[in-house]
Amino acid sequence: MNTTKVADKAERKKLKRVARKKAAPKPKRAAGVARGSTKKKIRHQAQGQRKR
C-alpha cells in the first residue's frame, strides 16, 4: 500500500494496518523447499565487504 501522500504518521499507520488485514495471506513455504530460498541473492561479493 502506498501511503506517501498521507502526512500524519498515526493515520498512515491506521491505513497500513487495514490494508494488511485485507490482503490475502502469504502462502507457506513448501516442505521440500530450502528456508533461505526466498532471500535476496548477491551476485558477486568483493573481498572484505559486508554481504548485506
C-alpha positions in Angstrom: 0.0 0.0 0.0 1.3 3.4 -1.0 0.8 5.9 1.8 3.4 8.6 0.7 0.6 11.2 0.3 -0.6 10.9 3.9 1.3 13.3 6.1 0.0 12.2 9.6 2.0 9.2 11.0 -0.9 7.8 13.0 -3.3 8.0 10.1 -0.7 6.3 7.8 -0.2 3.5 10.4 -4.0 3.0 10.6 -4.3 2.7 6.8 -1.4 0.3 6.6 -3.0 -2.0 9.3 -6.3 -2.0 7.4 -4.6 -2.9 4.2 -2.6 -5.7 5.9 -5.8 -7.2 7.3 -7.5 -7.0 3.8 -4.5 -8.6 2.0 -4.6 -12.2 1.1 -2.4 -14.4 3.4 1.0 -15.2 2.1 1.5 -18.8 1.1 3.6 -21.0 3.4 6.9 -22.4 2.2 6.6 -25.9 0.9 8.1 -28.7 3.0 10.9 -29.6 0.4 12.0 -26.0 -0.2 15.1 -24.5 1.5 14.4 -22.0 4.2 16.5 -19.2 2.6 15.3 -19.8 -0.9 13.2 -16.5 -0.9 16.2 -14.5 0.3 17.7 -11.9 -2.0 20.9 -13.4 -3.5 24.1 -11.5 -4.1 25.8 -11.9 -7.5 29.4 -11.3 -6.6 30.9 -10.2 -3.3 34.1 -8.1 -3.2 36.8 -9.3 -0.8 36.4 -7.8 2.7 33.0 -6.3 2.1 29.7 -6.9 4.1 27.2 -9.1 2.3 24.1 -7.0 3.1 
